[in-house]
């Protein structure tokens, strides 16, 4: 049927849901979150479209307009909304009682409304500002949305008309059209658009943004914000956007000039403060171009009385912070805050105990660059022409660049003691994995100490039936490889004879029945547990253990891997030296020089746990074999790129003396 529906005013309190409304069984449609924008619009602009209603039991059932009805009900309940009560009348259109197409009417209103074109929406927002004089804040309030969302629509509504027409015609995508909003000048937008579409090629948003970058820098960009005050003082042109944060500094050459001046000033300040020979500035630091540069690092110095007193205070503060960090109830943010305090104190302590040598200062400098939105200083760089050539290598001596001398990596006494423990554990694992050789060693020592002249053949192992105590400052943080290997060796032991319920004589009888390889494994495991804290042996002082260690542990890295717990105990300068000079990661060391020690430790830990795919063969070999020099078995000549293979020992070759 075709019929004009009579206009009628109905109080909000007299409106009810109509059973024929097609959305009546979808209550989520009327949820507060889904009608917030509509509620805001009605509150500001009123009800723009009448409801379609039909009389039901003395009330008016909402046949079409259920979301508007729900928004009106929320406005009545909202005490802050003015002008909406249960008695407030709103415009409706009355459907007669004898209408036989009520469901069709409800459905038609819901499905016959075409969604609004995005470009039309953008242009409408722009007209509201340009013609109606509204602000982003008032528009946001009207439509129940955020100011940021309104600003986004406004930008796109002010793009050059030709570009909007191209988007309507679908010759460019909507995303490509949006990219032109990066510059507020419609003239610039059109120039770039025409230049990029000359060859009738497919236009991408990325290409547009790259082209617009050459036409200026946005004031909200990190560089724009950094130079803006000086730029305006020099009269630089600004393309004003309807929204301030999207305005553009149009003179890109002046922006670059000011940025370089500021970077140069920062570099000069660092040169004066530290005493470098030269200072330079570049906008972008090219790591490939800097690969030929050398680098020097600060070395240890003895602090004066004032510095020593401050060091003592820092030590006490660090101990207190370490105790606080052991509190397992700390949340992540609190722990990170304590870690930052520790990092700052350690940095201050390093500054008190480190300084560049006079010779290094005379040939090194600093380069300032713009990185991650801030000035970054690359310090201690040595130009290629100033690097000391290693011409003396041919004559058997090395230059300072090759032999750091006073700049050698510092191993604190406490760290050295703990490294001895870790090496002893690694050696024990190696001995447990070589039962035949260890059995021979143990039996040889027992026999030699008894039948010899009374002087022990070695004091490196204690075969007095007591485990050696492992003393370490941070036992729970060290690499677990050797512990796991010893655990595997223990799981392979035949302990069927070791029944405490029977007498020692009976246990001995059972022990004697074991196979030779089983006895060898037991002896090796027991002897391994007696290894004392140690570094690599000196052949002159202990030729027995020197040669034995080379046999069972030619590469300590089979049993031990450097980790964060180790790297965290080095000074930042030492870590950079290890990366740059001992591992050949020069570029990475330069990059990390401006990072915190925490970041460098994390980098090293990841590097050794999962060597990066980008490493060269030489770098990979260096990472695979590196360890503190005093830990590696002395006098080993090997192909460092080849993996160490474990050779199983046949059972029939075990010493019969077992």
C-alpha positions as CSV (number, residue, x, y, z in Angstrom):
1,X,0.0,0.0,0.0
2,X,1.1,3.6,-0.6
3,X,0.1,6.1,2.1
4,X,1.2,9.4,3.6
5,X,1.7,9.0,7.4
6,X,0.2,11.7,9.6
7,X,2.7,13.8,11.6
8,X,2.2,13.6,15.4
9,X,4.1,14.8,18.5
10,X,4.6,12.1,21.1
11,X,6.1,12.4,24.6
12,X,9.3,10.3,25.0
13,X,7.7,8.5,28.0
14,X,4.9,7.2,25.8
15,X,7.2,5.5,23.3
16,X,7.7,1.7,23.6
17,X,9.3,-1.0,21.4
18,X,7.2,-2.3,18.6
19,X,7.2,-6.1,18.1
20,X,7.4,-5.7,14.3
21,X,10.7,-3.7,14.5
22,X,13.2,-5.8,12.6
23,X,15.9,-5.0,15.3
24,X,13.8,-5.9,18.3
25,X,15.6,-9.2,18.8
26,X,19.1,-7.6,18.6
27,X,19.4,-5.7,21.9
28,X,23.1,-5.2,21.3
29,X,22.1,-2.7,18.6
30,X,20.8,-0.4,21.4
31,X,23.8,-0.8,23.7
32,X,25.2,2.5,25.1
33,X,28.5,2.1,23.2
34,X,26.7,1.6,19.9
35,X,24.5,4.7,20.2
36,X,27.0,7.1,21.8
37,X,27.5,9.1,18.6
38,X,23.8,9.3,17.9
39,X,23.0,10.4,21.5
40,X,25.6,13.2,21.2
41,X,24.2,14.3,17.9
42,X,20.6,14.4,19.2
43,X,21.7,16.3,22.3
44,X,23.3,19.1,20.2
45,X,21.1,19.1,17.0
46,X,17.9,17.6,18.2
47,X,16.0,14.7,16.5
48,X,16.6,15.3,12.7
49,X,14.4,12.4,11.4
50,X,11.0,11.6,12.9
51,X,10.2,8.2,14.3
52,X,7.8,5.9,12.6
53,X,5.2,4.8,15.3
54,X,2.0,2.9,15.6
55,X,-0.5,2.9,18.6
56,X,-0.2,-0.2,20.9
57,X,-2.3,-0.5,24.0
58,X,-2.4,3.3,24.6
59,X,1.3,3.8,23.9
60,X,3.2,4.4,20.7
61,X,5.3,1.5,19.4
62,X,8.5,2.5,17.6
63,X,8.3,0.7,14.3
64,X,11.3,2.4,12.7
65,X,13.9,4.4,14.7
66,X,14.7,2.1,17.6
67,X,18.3,3.4,18.0
68,X,17.0,7.0,18.1
69,X,14.4,5.9,20.7
70,X,17.2,4.3,22.8
71,X,19.3,7.4,22.5
72,X,16.3,9.6,23.7
73,X,15.8,7.3,26.7
74,X,19.5,7.7,27.7
75,X,19.2,11.5,27.4
76,X,16.2,11.4,29.7
77,X,18.2,9.4,32.2
78,X,21.3,11.6,31.8
79,X,21.0,14.4,34.4
80,X,23.6,16.5,32.6
81,X,21.5,16.5,29.4
82,X,19.3,19.6,29.2
83,X,15.8,19.6,27.6
84,X,15.0,15.9,27.7
85,X,12.4,14.5,30.1
86,X,9.7,11.9,29.8
87,X,7.2,14.6,28.9
88,X,9.4,16.1,26.1
89,X,7.6,15.7,22.8
90,X,9.3,14.7,19.6
91,X,8.2,14.5,16.0
92,X,6.9,11.2,14.8
93,X,4.9,9.8,11.8
94,X,1.8,7.7,12.7
95,X,1.2,4.4,10.9
96,X,-2.5,3.5,10.8
97,X,-3.8,0.6,12.9
98,X,-4.9,-1.2,9.8
99,X,-1.5,-1.1,8.0
100,X,-0.6,-4.6,6.8
101,X,3.1,-3.9,5.9
102,X,4.5,-2.8,9.2
103,X,7.5,-5.2,9.1
104,X,8.2,-4.1,5.5
105,X,8.2,-0.5,6.6
106,X,10.7,-1.2,9.4
107,X,13.0,-3.2,7.1
108,X,12.8,-0.7,4.4
109,X,14.1,2.1,6.6
110,X,17.0,0.0,7.9
111,X,18.3,-1.5,4.6
112,X,17.5,1.2,2.0
113,X,19.9,3.8,3.6
114,X,23.1,3.9,1.6
115,X,26.2,4.3,3.7
116,X,27.8,7.8,3.4
117,X,30.7,8.1,1.0
118,X,33.9,8.7,3.0
119,X,35.0,11.7,0.9
120,X,31.5,13.3,1.3
121,X,32.0,12.9,5.1
122,X,35.5,14.5,5.0
123,X,34.2,17.5,3.0
124,X,31.2,17.9,5.3
125,X,33.5,18.2,8.3
126,X,35.6,20.8,6.5
127,X,32.5,22.8,5.6
128,X,31.4,22.8,9.2
129,X,34.7,24.7,10.0
130,X,35.0,26.9,7.0
131,X,31.3,27.9,6.5
132,X,29.7,27.2,9.9
133,X,32.6,28.4,12.0
134,X,32.7,25.4,14.2
135,X,35.8,24.0,16.0
136,X,37.1,20.4,16.2
137,X,35.9,20.4,19.8
138,X,32.3,21.4,19.0
139,X,32.1,19.0,16.0
140,X,33.4,16.2,18.3
141,X,30.7,17.0,20.8
142,X,28.0,17.0,18.2
143,X,28.9,13.6,16.9
144,X,30.0,12.0,20.1
145,X,33.5,11.3,18.8
146,X,37.1,12.3,19.7
147,X,38.7,15.5,18.7
148,X,41.5,13.5,17.1
149,X,39.0,11.7,14.9
150,X,37.5,15.0,13.8
151,X,40.9,16.4,13.0
152,X,41.7,13.4,10.8
153,X,38.5,13.9,8.8
154,X,39.1,17.6,8.5
155,X,42.5,17.2,7.0
156,X,41.2,14.9,4.2
157,X,38.3,17.2,3.5
158,X,40.7,20.1,2.7
159,X,42.8,18.2,0.1
160,X,42.8,19.8,-3.3
161,X,39.5,19.3,-5.2
162,X,41.2,17.7,-8.2
163,X,42.7,15.0,-6.0
164,X,39.4,14.4,-4.2
165,X,37.7,14.1,-7.6
166,X,40.4,11.5,-8.7
167,X,39.6,9.5,-5.6
168,X,35.8,9.7,-6.3
169,X,36.5,8.5,-9.8
170,X,38.7,5.7,-8.3
171,X,41.7,6.6,-10.5
172,X,43.6,6.8,-7.1
173,X,42.8,4.9,-3.9
174,X,41.4,6.6,-0.8
175,X,44.7,5.9,1.0
176,X,46.6,7.7,-1.7
177,X,44.3,10.7,-1.5
178,X,44.8,10.8,2.3
179,X,48.6,10.9,1.8
180,X,48.3,14.4,0.1
181,X,47.1,15.8,3.5
182,X,50.8,15.6,4.7
183,X,51.2,19.1,3.2
184,X,48.5,21.8,3.9
185,X,49.1,23.8,0.7
186,X,46.6,22.8,-2.0
187,X,49.0,24.4,-4.5
188,X,51.8,22.0,-3.5
189,X,49.4,19.1,-3.4
190,X,48.3,19.8,-7.0
191,X,51.9,20.3,-8.2
192,X,53.0,16.9,-6.7
193,X,49.8,15.2,-8.0
194,X,50.4,16.4,-11.6
195,X,54.1,15.5,-11.5
196,X,53.4,12.0,-10.2
197,X,50.5,11.3,-12.7
198,X,52.3,12.5,-15.9
199,X,53.2,9.0,-17.0
200,X,49.7,7.6,-16.1
201,X,51.4,5.1,-13.8
202,X,49.8,3.6,-10.6
203,X,50.2,6.1,-7.8
204,X,50.9,4.8,-4.3
205,X,50.6,6.6,-0.9
206,X,54.2,5.9,-0.1
207,X,55.4,7.7,-3.3
208,X,53.2,10.7,-2.5
209,X,54.6,11.1,1.1
210,X,58.2,10.8,-0.1
211,X,57.6,13.5,-2.8
212,X,56.0,15.8,-0.2
213,X,58.9,15.5,2.2
214,X,61.0,17.5,-0.2
215,X,58.5,20.3,0.0
216,X,59.0,21.0,3.7
217,X,59.0,19.6,7.2
218,X,55.9,19.4,9.4
219,X,56.1,21.4,12.7
220,X,55.0,18.2,14.6
221,X,57.9,16.2,13.1
222,X,60.7,15.7,15.5
223,X,63.1,17.8,13.4
224,X,60.4,20.5,12.8
225,X,59.8,20.8,16.6
226,X,63.6,20.9,17.2
227,X,64.4,23.8,14.8
228,X,61.1,25.7,14.7
229,X,61.9,28.5,17.1
230,X,65.1,29.4,15.3
231,X,63.4,28.9,11.9
232,X,60.7,31.4,12.8
233,X,63.3,33.8,14.2
234,X,65.0,33.8,10.8
235,X,61.8,34.5,8.9
236,X,61.3,31.0,7.4
237,X,58.1,30.5,5.5
238,X,55.4,28.4,7.1
239,X,52.5,26.8,5.2
240,X,49.7,27.1,7.8
241,X,47.4,24.2,8.2
242,X,43.8,24.5,9.4
243,X,45.1,22.5,12.4
244,X,48.4,23.8,13.8
245,X,50.2,20.5,14.2
246,X,50.0,19.9,10.5
247,X,51.6,23.2,9.4
248,X,54.8,22.8,7.4
249,X,58.1,24.6,7.5
250,X,58.4,25.1,3.7
251,X,62.1,26.1,3.4
252,X,63.7,22.7,3.7
253,X,67.2,24.1,3.0
254,X,66.9,26.5,6.0
255,X,65.6,23.6,8.2
256,X,68.7,21.6,7.3
257,X,71.0,24.5,7.9
258,X,69.6,25.1,11.4
259,X,69.7,21.4,12.2
260,X,73.4,21.1,11.2
261,X,74.2,24.2,13.3
262,X,72.6,22.7,16.4
263,X,74.3,19.3,15.8
264,X,77.6,21.1,15.4
265,X,77.1,23.0,18.6
266,X,76.4,19.7,20.5
267,X,79.5,18.1,19.0
268,X,81.7,21.0,19.9
269,X,80.3,21.0,23.5
270,X,81.2,17.3,23.8
271,X,84.7,18.0,22.4
272,X,85.3,20.8,24.9
273,X,84.0,18.8,27.8
274,X,86.0,15.6,27.1
275,X,89.0,17.0,25.2
276,X,88.7,15.4,21.8
277,X,90.8,16.7,18.9
278,X,87.9,17.3,16.5
279,X,84.1,17.5,16.2
280,X,81.8,17.1,13.3
281,X,78.0,17.0,12.5
282,X,76.0,15.0,10.1
283,X,72.2,14.7,9.8
284,X,72.2,11.0,9.2
285,X,75.0,8.8,10.5
286,X,76.0,6.4,7.7
287,X,77.4,3.3,9.4
288,X,78.6,1.9,6.2
289,X,80.7,5.0,5.5
290,X,82.0,4.9,9.1
291,X,83.2,1.3,8.8
292,X,86.8,2.5,8.1
293,X,86.9,4.7,11.3
294,X,88.6,3.4,14.4
295,X,87.4,3.9,17.9
296,X,89.1,4.5,21.3
297,X,87.6,3.9,24.7
298,X,88.2,5.3,28.1
299,X,90.6,3.4,30.3
300,X,90.8,2.9,34.1
301,X,92.0,5.8,36.3
302,X,92.5,6.2,40.0
303,X,89.8,8.6,41.4
304,X,90.9,11.4,43.7
305,X,89.8,11.5,47.4
306,X,86.5,13.2,46.6
307,X,85.8,10.7,43.8
308,X,86.8,7.7,46.1
309,X,84.4,8.9,48.7
310,X,81.6,9.2,46.2
311,X,82.4,5.7,44.9
312,X,82.0,4.3,48.4
313,X,78.6,6.0,48.6
314,X,77.6,4.6,45.3
315,X,78.7,1.1,46.3
316,X,76.5,1.2,49.4
317,X,73.5,2.5,47.4
318,X,74.0,-0.3,44.8
319,X,74.0,-2.9,47.5
320,X,70.8,-1.5,48.9
321,X,69.1,-1.4,45.5
322,X,70.2,-5.0,44.8
323,X,68.5,-6.1,48.1
324,X,65.3,-4.2,47.0
325,X,65.4,-5.9,43.6
326,X,65.4,-9.3,45.2
327,X,61.8,-8.7,46.5
328,X,59.7,-11.1,44.4
329,X,56.6,-9.0,45.1
330,X,57.8,-6.1,43.0
331,X,55.8,-5.4,39.9
332,X,57.5,-4.9,36.5
333,X,57.4,-1.1,36.6
334,X,58.8,-0.9,40.1
335,X,61.6,-3.4,39.1
336,X,62.4,-1.3,36.0
337,X,62.6,1.9,38.1
338,X,65.1,0.3,40.4
339,X,67.1,-1.1,37.4
340,X,67.3,2.5,35.9
341,X,68.6,3.8,39.3
342,X,71.2,1.0,39.2
343,X,72.2,1.8,35.6
344,X,72.6,5.5,36.5
345,X,74.7,4.8,39.5
346,X,76.9,2.4,37.6
347,X,77.3,5.0,34.9
348,X,78.4,7.5,37.4
349,X,80.9,5.1,39.0
350,X,82.3,4.3,35.5
351,X,82.8,8.0,34.9
352,X,84.7,8.3,38.1
353,X,87.0,5.4,37.3
354,X,87.5,5.9,33.5
355,X,89.0,8.5,31.2
356,X,90.5,8.7,27.8
357,X,94.3,8.7,27.5
358,X,96.1,11.8,26.2
359,X,97.3,10.0,23.1
360,X,93.8,8.8,22.3
361,X,92.3,12.2,22.8
362,X,94.9,13.7,20.4
363,X,93.7,11.6,17.5
364,X,90.0,11.0,18.2
365,X,86.8,13.0,17.9
366,X,83.1,13.1,18.1
367,X,80.3,13.2,15.5
368,X,76.8,14.4,16.3
369,X,73.9,13.1,14.3
370,X,70.1,13.2,14.4
371,X,68.7,9.8,15.5
372,X,65.3,8.7,16.9
373,X,64.2,12.2,17.4
374,X,67.2,13.5,19.3
375,X,70.9,14.5,19.1
376,X,73.1,11.4,19.3
377,X,76.8,11.7,20.0
378,X,79.3,9.1,18.5
379,X,82.4,9.6,20.7
380,X,86.0,8.4,20.5
381,X,86.0,8.0,16.7
382,X,89.4,7.9,14.9
383,X,89.5,9.0,11.3
384,X,91.0,6.5,8.8
385,X,94.1,8.7,8.2
386,X,94.7,9.0,11.9
387,X,94.5,5.3,12.7
388,X,97.9,3.8,13.7
389,X,98.9,1.5,10.9
390,X,99.9,-1.9,12.0
391,X,103.2,-1.9,10.1
392,X,105.0,-3.2,13.1
393,X,103.1,-6.5,12.9
394,X,105.5,-7.7,10.3
395,X,108.4,-7.2,12.7
396,X,106.6,-9.1,15.4
397,X,105.3,-6.1,17.4
398,X,101.8,-4.6,17.4
399,X,100.4,-1.1,17.4
400,X,98.2,0.2,20.1
401,X,95.2,-0.4,18.0
402,X,96.1,-4.1,17.9
403,X,97.4,-4.3,21.5
404,X,95.4,-2.2,23.8
405,X,98.0,-2.1,26.6
406,X,96.7,0.2,29.3
407,X,93.2,-0.1,27.7
408,X,93.0,-3.8,28.2
409,X,89.7,-5.2,29.2
410,X,89.4,-5.1,33.0
411,X,88.5,-8.2,34.9
412,X,87.7,-7.2,38.5
413,X,89.1,-9.5,41.2
414,X,85.6,-10.7,42.2
415,X,84.8,-11.6,38.6
416,X,88.1,-13.5,38.2
417,X,87.3,-15.6,41.3
418,X,83.9,-16.5,39.9
419,X,85.3,-17.2,36.5
420,X,87.6,-19.7,38.2
421,X,84.6,-21.5,39.6
422,X,82.8,-21.5,36.3
423,X,85.9,-22.9,34.6
424,X,86.2,-25.6,37.2
425,X,82.6,-26.6,36.6
426,X,83.2,-26.8,32.9
427,X,86.3,-28.9,33.4
428,X,84.4,-31.2,35.7
429,X,81.8,-31.6,32.9
430,X,84.5,-32.4,30.4
431,X,86.1,-35.0,32.8
432,X,82.7,-36.7,33.4
433,X,82.3,-36.9,29.6
434,X,85.7,-38.6,29.3
435,X,85.6,-41.4,31.9
436,X,88.6,-43.4,30.5
437,X,91.0,-40.5,30.6
438,X,89.7,-39.3,34.0
439,X,89.9,-42.8,35.5
440,X,93.6,-43.1,34.4
441,X,94.3,-39.6,35.9
442,X,92.7,-40.5,39.2
443,X,94.4,-43.9,39.5
444,X,97.7,-42.3,38.5
445,X,97.4,-39.6,41.1
446,X,96.5,-42.1,43.9
447,X,99.3,-44.5,43.0
448,X,101.9,-41.7,42.5
449,X,101.0,-39.9,45.7
450,X,101.5,-43.1,47.7
451,X,104.5,-44.8,46.0
452,X,106.2,-41.6,45.0
453,X,108.6,-39.3,46.9
454,X,105.8,-37.7,49.0
455,X,105.3,-34.7,46.7
456,X,101.9,-34.7,45.0
457,X,101.9,-34.9,41.2
458,X,99.2,-32.2,41.2
459,X,97.2,-30.2,43.7
460,X,94.5,-29.4,41.0
461,X,92.2,-32.3,42.1
462,X,91.2,-33.5,45.5
463,X,90.7,-37.2,45.5
464,X,90.0,-37.4,49.2
465,X,86.4,-38.4,48.8
466,X,84.9,-34.9,49.4
467,X,83.2,-32.7,46.9
468,X,84.8,-29.4,46.3
469,X,82.7,-26.5,47.4
470,X,81.6,-24.2,44.6
471,X,81.8,-20.6,45.7
472,X,80.2,-18.0,43.4
473,X,78.6,-14.6,43.9
474,X,75.7,-15.3,41.6
475,X,75.4,-19.1,41.2
476,X,71.8,-19.0,40.1
477,X,72.6,-16.7,37.2
478,X,75.6,-18.5,35.6
479,X,75.3,-20.6,32.4
480,X,73.9,-24.0,33.1
481,X,75.5,-26.0,30.3
482,X,78.1,-27.7,32.5
483,X,75.5,-28.5,35.2
484,X,73.2,-30.1,32.6
485,X,76.1,-32.1,31.2
486,X,77.1,-33.4,34.7
487,X,73.4,-34.2,35.4
488,X,73.3,-36.3,32.2
489,X,76.5,-38.1,33.2
490,X,74.9,-38.8,36.7
491,X,71.8,-40.2,35.0
492,X,74.1,-42.7,33.1
493,X,75.7,-44.0,36.3
494,X,75.1,-47.6,37.5
495,X,74.2,-47.0,41.2
496,X,72.6,-50.4,41.8
497,X,75.5,-51.3,44.2
498,X,75.0,-48.3,46.4
499,X,72.3,-49.6,48.7
500,X,72.7,-48.0,52.2
501,X,70.6,-50.8,53.7
502,X,73.5,-53.2,53.2
503,X,77.0,-53.2,54.7
504,X,80.0,-51.5,53.1
505,X,81.5,-54.9,52.5
506,X,78.4,-56.1,50.6
507,X,78.4,-52.8,48.6
508,X,82.0,-53.3,47.7
509,X,81.3,-56.8,46.5
510,X,78.6,-55.5,44.2
511,X,80.8,-52.6,43.1
512,X,83.5,-55.1,42.0
513,X,81.0,-56.9,39.7
514,X,80.4,-53.7,37.7
515,X,81.7,-53.5,34.1
516,X,84.9,-51.6,33.6
517,X,83.1,-48.8,31.7
518,X,80.6,-48.5,34.6
519,X,83.5,-48.2,37.1
520,X,85.2,-45.6,34.9
521,X,82.1,-43.5,34.7
522,X,81.7,-43.6,38.5
523,X,85.3,-42.7,39.1
524,X,85.2,-39.9,36.5
525,X,82.1,-38.4,38.0
526,X,83.5,-38.5,41.5
527,X,86.8,-37.0,40.4
528,X,85.0,-34.3,38.4
529,X,83.3,-33.2,41.6
530,X,86.7,-32.5,43.2
531,X,88.0,-30.0,40.6
532,X,89.1,-26.8,42.3
533,X,88.4,-23.3,41.1
534,X,90.9,-22.7,38.5
535,X,92.1,-20.9,35.4
536,X,94.1,-22.4,32.5
537,X,97.2,-24.3,33.8
538,X,100.7,-23.2,33.4
539,X,102.8,-26.0,31.8
540,X,105.8,-25.1,33.9
541,X,103.9,-25.4,37.2
542,X,101.5,-28.3,36.4
543,X,102.3,-30.1,33.2
544,X,100.1,-33.0,34.2
545,X,96.8,-31.0,34.3
546,X,97.9,-28.6,31.5
547,X,98.1,-31.5,29.0
548,X,95.1,-33.4,30.5
549,X,92.9,-30.3,30.1
550,X,93.9,-30.0,26.5
551,X,92.9,-33.6,26.0
552,X,89.4,-33.5,27.6
553,X,88.5,-29.8,27.2
554,X,90.2,-28.3,24.1
555,X,87.3,-25.8,23.9
556,X,85.6,-24.6,27.0
557,X,82.7,-23.3,24.9
558,X,81.4,-26.9,24.6
559,X,80.6,-26.7,28.3
560,X,80.0,-23.0,29.0
561,X,78.4,-20.1,27.2
562,X,78.8,-16.4,28.1
563,X,75.5,-14.8,29.2
564,X,74.0,-11.7,30.6
565,X,75.2,-12.4,34.1
566,X,78.8,-12.3,32.9
567,X,78.4,-9.3,30.6
568,X,76.6,-7.3,33.3
569,X,79.8,-7.4,35.4
570,X,81.9,-5.6,32.7
571,X,82.1,-1.9,32.4
572,X,80.4,-0.5,29.3
573,X,83.7,0.4,27.7
574,X,84.9,-3.2,28.1
575,X,81.8,-4.5,26.5
576,X,82.2,-2.2,23.5
577,X,85.9,-3.3,23.2
578,X,84.9,-6.9,23.3
579,X,82.3,-6.3,20.5
580,X,84.5,-4.1,18.4
581,X,87.9,-5.6,18.7
582,X,87.6,-9.2,19.9
583,X,84.4,-10.2,18.0
584,X,85.0,-8.0,14.9
585,X,81.5,-6.2,15.3
586,X,82.9,-2.7,14.8
587,X,79.8,-1.2,13.4
588,X,77.6,-2.7,16.1
589,X,80.0,-1.3,18.8
590,X,79.8,2.2,17.2
591,X,76.0,2.0,17.1
592,X,75.7,0.8,20.7
593,X,78.2,3.4,22.1
594,X,75.3,5.8,22.8
595,X,73.1,3.1,24.3
596,X,72.8,2.2,28.0
597,X,74.8,-0.6,29.5
598,X,71.6,-2.5,30.0
599,X,70.9,-2.4,26.3
600,X,74.4,-3.5,25.5
601,X,74.2,-6.4,27.9
602,X,71.0,-7.5,26.3
603,X,72.5,-7.3,22.9
604,X,75.5,-9.5,23.9
605,X,73.3,-12.0,25.7
606,X,71.2,-12.4,22.5
607,X,74.3,-12.5,20.3
608,X,75.8,-15.5,22.2
609,X,72.5,-17.4,22.8
610,X,71.4,-17.1,19.1
611,X,74.2,-15.8,16.8
612,X,72.7,-13.5,14.3
613,X,72.2,-14.6,10.7
614,X,73.8,-11.4,9.5
615,X,77.2,-12.3,10.9
616,X,80.1,-12.9,8.6
617,X,81.9,-16.2,8.8
618,X,84.8,-14.6,10.8
619,X,82.4,-12.9,13.2
620,X,80.4,-16.1,13.7
621,X,83.6,-18.0,14.4
622,X,84.7,-15.3,16.9
623,X,81.3,-15.5,18.7
624,X,81.4,-19.3,18.8
625,X,84.8,-19.4,20.4
626,X,85.1,-16.3,22.6
627,X,85.7,-16.5,26.3
628,X,87.8,-14.6,28.8
629,X,91.3,-15.6,27.9
630,X,92.2,-17.0,31.3
631,X,89.4,-19.5,31.0
632,X,90.3,-21.2,27.8
633,X,92.7,-24.1,27.9
634,X,96.2,-22.8,27.2
635,X,98.3,-23.8,24.1
636,X,95.4,-25.0,22.0
637,X,96.0,-25.0,18.2
638,X,92.7,-25.7,16.4
639,X,90.5,-24.7,13.5
640,X,88.2,-22.3,15.3
641,X,85.5,-22.6,12.6
642,X,85.2,-26.3,13.0
643,X,82.9,-27.7,15.7
644,X,84.4,-29.8,18.5
645,X,83.4,-33.4,18.1
646,X,83.1,-35.7,21.1
647,X,84.7,-39.1,20.5
648,X,83.0,-41.9,22.4
649,X,85.2,-44.2,24.3
650,X,84.8,-48.0,23.6
651,X,84.1,-50.1,26.7
652,X,86.8,-52.6,25.9
653,X,89.5,-49.9,26.2
654,X,88.9,-49.0,29.8
655,X,91.9,-49.5,32.0
656,X,91.9,-52.9,33.6
657,X,93.1,-51.4,36.8
658,X,89.5,-50.3,37.5
